[in-house]
Amino acid sequence: MKTIGLLGGMSWESTVTYYQELNRGVRARRGELHSAKCLMASVDFAEVAKMQERGAWSEAGAYLAGYARDLERGGAECVVLCTNTMHRVFDDLRDAVSIPVLHIADGTARALTNAGVRSVGLLGTRYTMEQEFYRSRLVEHGLTVVVPDERERGIVHDVIYHELCLGKVLDQSRAAYQEIVSSLARRGAEAVILGCTEIGLLLNADNSPLPVFDTTLLHVEAALDWALEES
């Protein structure tokens, strides 16, 4: 089993899920007392959020690259960046280390294409929904990406930063997300990507109007496949 380096804290609410699901996954695949070999670097999200607000992506990339190098020096054999939005600086991390950095969108795209989905809705922060760094990665896999309209994007973004990242899970926000997903379905989406690692706190396969592809869980599966040398 290889050692997975987790670069988390963005927010820690979802990083907890990464740690839990990695260990549950190893136990499910290997059985008995097996658990994941991993290291974690967890940043202060408030500092990263300020860089996001200023559009200081180069600064953010250098900041996270330093933590990626720490993980490599500590013995990690790959880096898993436990956030969707900060894949905006994926290239900075990839170039900073000599070990693989597993892109969150790649495993999600593979799962979608394997399921026969061609048109998919995307929920996430404004940065993820509006900028090209994430959508273009999905398009490279042959997917058509549908994003919410301006008003809906504001709702999705605000719920993430002002509720989910603070551990608040509100029924009215779940209902708002469900209506937004229904709107994406009316526009041709066959499924929806939970493209922020906290959104799984609100939506899941049991309460979403469309099939969900949770990037956190799919990222974990990709990391497990890599660490356990499974395909």
C-alpha positions as CSV (number, residue, x, y, z in Angstrom):
1,M,0.0,0.0,0.0
2,K,1.3,3.4,-1.0
3,T,1.2,6.5,1.3
4,I,-1.4,9.1,0.3
5,G,-0.6,12.8,1.1
6,L,-3.8,14.8,1.9
7,L,-3.6,18.5,1.4
8,G,-6.8,19.7,3.3
9,G,-8.4,22.2,5.4
10,M,-10.4,23.8,2.6
11,S,-12.6,23.4,4.5
12,W,-11.8,20.9,7.3
13,E,-15.5,19.9,7.2
14,S,-14.9,18.0,4.0
15,T,-11.3,17.0,4.8
16,V,-12.8,14.9,7.6
17,T,-14.8,13.0,5.0
18,Y,-11.6,12.3,3.0
19,Y,-9.9,10.8,6.0
20,Q,-12.9,8.7,7.0
21,E,-13.7,7.4,3.5
22,L,-10.1,6.5,2.7
23,N,-10.0,4.4,5.8
24,R,-13.4,2.9,5.2
25,G,-12.4,2.1,1.7
26,V,-9.2,0.3,2.7
27,R,-11.0,-1.7,5.2
28,A,-13.7,-2.6,2.6
29,R,-11.0,-3.7,0.1
30,R,-8.5,-5.3,2.4
31,G,-10.6,-6.3,5.4
32,E,-10.0,-6.8,9.1
33,L,-7.7,-4.2,10.7
34,H,-6.4,-2.6,7.5
35,S,-6.5,1.2,7.3
36,A,-5.1,3.8,5.0
37,K,-1.4,4.9,5.0
38,C,-1.6,8.7,4.8
39,L,-0.1,12.0,5.8
40,M,-2.1,15.2,6.2
41,A,-1.2,18.9,5.8
42,S,-4.2,21.0,6.8
43,V,-4.1,24.8,6.0
44,D,-5.9,27.8,7.5
45,F,-8.7,28.2,5.1
46,A,-9.3,31.8,6.1
47,E,-5.9,32.7,4.5
48,V,-6.8,30.8,1.3
49,A,-10.2,32.4,1.1
50,K,-8.7,35.9,1.2
51,M,-6.4,35.0,-1.7
52,Q,-9.4,33.7,-3.6
53,E,-11.3,37.0,-3.0
54,R,-8.3,39.0,-4.2
55,G,-7.8,36.8,-7.3
56,A,-4.3,36.1,-6.0
57,W,-4.1,32.7,-7.6
58,S,-0.3,32.8,-8.1
59,E,0.1,33.5,-4.4
60,A,-2.3,30.7,-3.5
61,G,-0.5,28.3,-5.8
62,A,2.9,29.1,-4.1
63,Y,1.3,28.8,-0.7
64,L,-0.2,25.3,-1.4
65,A,2.9,24.2,-3.3
66,G,4.9,24.6,-0.1
67,Y,2.6,22.3,1.7
68,A,2.7,19.8,-1.1
69,R,6.5,19.7,-0.8
70,D,6.2,19.2,2.9
71,L,4.0,16.1,2.2
72,E,6.6,14.8,-0.2
73,R,9.4,15.3,2.3
74,G,7.4,13.6,4.9
75,G,7.1,10.4,2.8
76,A,3.9,10.9,0.9
77,E,3.9,9.1,-2.5
78,C,1.1,11.1,-4.1
79,V,-0.8,14.3,-3.3
80,V,-4.6,14.5,-3.0
81,L,-5.8,18.2,-2.9
82,C,-8.9,17.9,-0.8
83,T,-10.9,20.7,-2.6
84,N,-12.3,21.4,-6.0
85,T,-11.8,25.2,-6.2
86,M,-8.1,25.1,-5.5
87,H,-7.5,22.9,-8.4
88,R,-7.3,26.3,-10.0
89,V,-3.7,26.1,-9.0
90,F,-3.2,22.4,-9.8
91,D,-0.3,23.1,-12.1
92,D,1.6,24.8,-9.4
93,L,1.3,21.8,-7.1
94,R,2.2,19.4,-9.9
95,D,5.3,21.3,-10.8
96,A,6.4,21.7,-7.2
97,V,6.8,17.9,-6.4
98,S,8.1,14.8,-8.1
99,I,5.2,12.6,-6.9
100,P,1.8,12.4,-8.7
101,V,-0.9,14.9,-7.9
102,L,-4.3,13.2,-8.5
103,H,-6.7,15.7,-10.2
104,I,-10.2,15.6,-8.7
105,A,-12.0,16.1,-12.0
106,D,-10.4,13.2,-13.8
107,G,-11.9,10.5,-11.6
108,T,-15.2,12.3,-11.8
109,A,-15.1,12.4,-15.6
110,R,-14.3,8.8,-15.8
111,A,-17.2,7.8,-13.6
112,L,-19.6,10.0,-15.7
113,T,-18.4,8.5,-19.0
114,N,-18.5,5.0,-17.7
115,A,-22.2,5.7,-16.6
116,G,-23.0,6.9,-20.1
117,V,-23.6,10.5,-19.1
118,R,-22.8,13.1,-21.7
119,S,-24.4,16.3,-20.4
120,V,-23.8,17.1,-16.7
121,G,-24.7,19.9,-14.4
122,L,-22.0,21.4,-12.2
123,L,-22.4,22.8,-8.7
124,G,-19.6,24.4,-6.9
125,T,-18.1,27.8,-5.8
126,R,-18.4,30.6,-8.2
127,Y,-14.8,30.1,-9.1
128,T,-15.4,26.4,-10.1
129,M,-18.7,27.2,-12.0
130,E,-17.6,30.3,-13.8
131,Q,-13.9,29.9,-14.5
132,E,-12.5,27.6,-17.2
133,F,-9.9,25.6,-15.2
134,Y,-12.5,23.0,-14.0
135,R,-15.0,22.9,-16.8
136,S,-12.4,22.6,-19.5
137,R,-10.9,19.5,-17.7
138,L,-14.4,17.9,-18.0
139,V,-14.8,19.0,-21.6
140,E,-11.5,17.3,-22.4
141,H,-13.2,14.0,-21.4
142,G,-16.0,14.7,-23.9
143,L,-18.6,16.0,-21.5
144,T,-21.0,18.9,-22.0
145,V,-21.1,21.0,-18.8
146,V,-24.3,22.9,-17.7
147,V,-23.9,25.5,-15.0
148,P,-26.7,27.3,-13.0
149,D,-27.7,30.9,-14.0
150,E,-26.3,33.9,-12.3
151,R,-28.8,34.1,-9.5
152,E,-28.5,30.4,-8.8
153,R,-24.7,30.5,-8.8
154,G,-24.9,33.1,-6.1
155,I,-27.1,30.9,-4.0
156,V,-24.9,27.9,-4.4
157,H,-21.7,29.9,-3.6
158,D,-23.1,31.7,-0.6
159,V,-24.4,28.4,1.0
160,I,-21.0,26.9,0.6
161,Y,-19.0,29.7,2.2
162,H,-21.5,30.9,4.8
163,E,-23.1,27.6,5.8
164,L,-21.4,24.4,4.8
165,C,-17.9,25.5,5.4
166,L,-19.0,26.4,8.9
167,G,-20.7,23.1,9.5
168,K,-24.3,24.5,9.1
169,V,-26.6,22.2,7.2
170,L,-30.0,23.8,6.7
171,D,-33.2,22.3,5.2
172,Q,-34.1,25.5,3.3
173,S,-30.7,25.4,1.6
174,R,-31.1,21.8,0.7
175,A,-34.5,22.7,-0.9
176,A,-32.9,25.6,-2.8
177,Y,-30.2,23.3,-4.1
178,Q,-32.8,20.7,-5.2
179,E,-34.6,23.3,-7.2
180,I,-31.4,24.4,-8.8
181,V,-30.7,20.8,-9.8
182,S,-34.2,20.5,-11.2
183,S,-33.5,23.6,-13.3
184,L,-30.3,22.0,-14.6
185,A,-32.3,18.9,-15.6
186,R,-34.7,21.1,-17.5
187,R,-31.7,22.4,-19.4
188,G,-30.6,19.0,-20.4
189,A,-28.3,17.8,-17.6
190,E,-28.5,14.0,-17.1
191,A,-26.7,14.1,-13.8
192,V,-25.1,16.6,-11.5
193,I,-21.5,16.9,-10.2
194,L,-21.2,17.9,-6.6
195,G,-18.2,20.0,-7.5
196,C,-17.4,21.4,-4.0
197,T,-16.3,18.9,-1.4
198,E,-18.9,20.2,1.1
199,I,-22.0,19.9,-1.0
200,G,-22.3,16.2,-0.1
201,L,-23.4,17.5,3.3
202,L,-26.6,18.7,1.6
203,L,-27.2,16.5,-1.5
204,N,-26.9,12.8,-2.1
205,A,-28.3,10.0,-4.2
206,D,-31.4,9.8,-2.0
207,N,-32.5,13.5,-2.2
208,S,-31.2,14.8,-5.5
209,P,-33.5,15.2,-8.5
210,L,-30.7,14.0,-10.7
211,P,-28.1,11.2,-10.2
212,V,-25.2,12.7,-8.2
213,F,-21.5,12.3,-8.8
214,D,-19.8,13.4,-5.5
215,T,-16.3,14.5,-6.3
216,T,-15.1,13.9,-2.8
217,L,-16.0,10.2,-2.9
218,L,-14.8,9.8,-6.4
219,H,-11.5,11.4,-5.6
220,V,-11.2,9.0,-2.7
221,E,-11.8,6.1,-4.9
222,A,-9.2,7.2,-7.4
223,A,-6.7,7.6,-4.5
224,L,-7.5,4.1,-3.3
225,D,-7.1,2.7,-6.7
226,W,-3.7,4.3,-7.0
227,A,-2.5,3.4,-3.5
228,L,-3.7,-0.2,-3.7
229,E,-2.6,-0.5,-7.4
230,E,-6.1,-1.4,-8.5
231,S,-7.8,-0.3,-11.7
